[in-house]
Amino acid sequence: MGKQKATGENLILKKMKLKGNSRRNFVRNGTLTGIGIGIAGSVTPDLISGSLKNIDIPAILGGDKVRTKGWPDWPQWNPATDEERVIEVLRSGIWSRRHTVTEFENKWAELIGARRCLTTVNGTNALICAVKNLDIGAGDEVITSPFTFIATPLSILQNGAIPVFADIDPSTEQIDPDKIEEKITSRTKAIIPVHIHGLPADMDRIMAIAKKHNLLIVEDACQAWLAEIDHKKAGTFGNAGCFSFQNSKHCPMGEGGAIVSDDEEYMDRCYSYHNFGGLKIAGSKMRLAEYQAAIGLAQLKRLEEQTNTRNENADYLRSQLQKIPGIIPHRLYPKVTKAAYHSFPLRYKKEEFKGLPREEFIKALNAEGIPCGSGYRAGLNTAPYIKDAFDSKNYRKMYSSEELDFDNYVAINQCPANDKYCNEENVKFTQKMFLGTKSDMDDIVRAIEKIYNNAGKLVSKL
Ligand SMILES: Cc1ncc(COP(=O)(O)O)c(C=O)c1O
């Protein structure tokens, strides 16, 4: 590969020398001086065969794409190794919770390093069950991150408690421990840190805060399968950790979730709750099905290897992107020994791209064959679903009208760092792009470099 690229560069240099160009001029004209991604890395067979012009023009303006091949599919499934167990379950006629679910739970507990695991219908209900069985409810405040999926605050509202939002550190995109401390009141009962995108939150600081203020911790690890802080898995730091196995997730089974904990009594309670409550408690029904567990068992065979591949590629991409002005890859909190990389986020600074708006940057990257998006929208911390809960009969019975004053709620739950991150800066690449090779990562770098080089042209065409 390297040899091919060098050969390509030499061919082009030969052509240019004939036209009186030197190597120095070529490098100066064709690349970002000093960012370390030389034009040699951008040489493709197209260039060698002579269409020099087109590859330098952004694809969105009619040039050739940096990448024409696709990306890995998701979810992944190998009929030869994955179907036998699922078919066995189907043919047994036992589709409701039995030994396949138990087998998956035992394996997940072992993999995560927790004493117990209970599966549930999905991650949302894992969170609801975990919160409920820690006796978090009416009158309690639960601090969480505004940069998450709506299921996190819903698990607080579904239990009759009040979500309180602590702003994020945009460099890690995780909840900022300093902001957590500012939000603690006499009503604070728990914190739900979210390891968003599988990039672990600072659990050292969060656990210290919890200890100091006697708070419970439910980790939303729904995107953090096998992520680690100092070799200890995300989801095993707090009183409970919750996971999702929904279709887009890294151990997909269509729908599914899990709670892990070392507290046997608590897990017995959660088990009972997820299975109607057994006449003793007012439970619900949240059971995983046998065929879902069979799919999960097949997915487990590839999870560790895929996680390692994602980490290798993400580390490489982060190191390359750091060299491009205006592109700030996420920072991993220093004690992270492994991330899950459900997404690879970065901060885009349009000032360095001649003012090219983020949405146009994303469109231009997509046109180059590099899928990416702008991530979560701002406003989860003040959106109408919270008012809807506050307006409900239950909330009006549980809280005073002052406590449910929504204008006041909005005023004290502002998260300006999260707003800026979501509205202006966040760009993310999805997990399946990290299952390939370094050369796939080079395509991402090359495409961004091309947009950087042509930012002025792109802005003038808006
Ligand atoms: C951070 C987070 N929490 C909770 C959930 C809920 O999981 P599920 O979709 O399995 O209900 C998700 C799912 O996307 C999530 O990303």
The ligand as an SDF file (V2000), in Angstrom:
LIG
                    3D

 16 16  0  0  0  0  0  0  0  0999 V2000
  -27.5030    6.6000   26.6940 C   0  0  0  0  0  0  0  0  0  0  0  0
  -28.6920    5.7170   26.4920 C   0  0  0  0  0  0  0  0  0  0  0  0
  -29.4690    5.4320   27.5390 N   0  0  0  0  0  0  0  0  0  0  0  0
  -30.5360    4.6350   27.4210 C   0  0  0  0  0  0  0  0  0  0  0  0
  -30.8940    4.0880   26.2080 C   0  0  0  0  0  0  0  0  0  0  0  0
  -32.1220    3.2470   26.1140 C   0  0  0  0  0  0  0  0  0  0  0  0
  -31.8630    1.9800   25.6100 O   0  0  0  0  0  0  0  0  0  0  0  0
  -32.9920    1.2040   24.7410 P   0  0  0  0  0  0  0  0  0  0  0  0
  -33.0640    1.8560   23.4070 O   0  0  0  0  0  0  0  0  0  0  0  0
  -32.4810   -0.1880   24.6840 O   0  0  0  0  0  0  0  0  0  0  0  0
  -34.2610    1.3180   25.4900 O   0  0  0  0  0  0  0  0  0  0  0  0
  -30.1150    4.3540   25.0860 C   0  0  0  0  0  0  0  0  0  0  0  0
  -30.4690    3.8140   23.7660 C   0  0  0  0  0  0  0  0  0  0  0  0
  -30.1800    4.3740   22.7400 O   0  0  0  0  0  0  0  0  0  0  0  0
  -28.9950    5.2020   25.2190 C   0  0  0  0  0  0  0  0  0  0  0  0
  -28.2280    5.4890   24.1770 O   0  0  0  0  0  0  0  0  0  0  0  0
  1  2  1  0
  2  3  1  0
  2 15  2  0
  3  4  2  0
  4  5  1  0
  5  6  1  0
  5 12  2  0
  6  7  1  0
  7  8  1  0
  8  9  2  0
  8 10  1  0
  8 11  1  0
 12 13  1  0
 12 15  1  0
 13 14  2  0
 15 16  1  0
M  END
$$$$
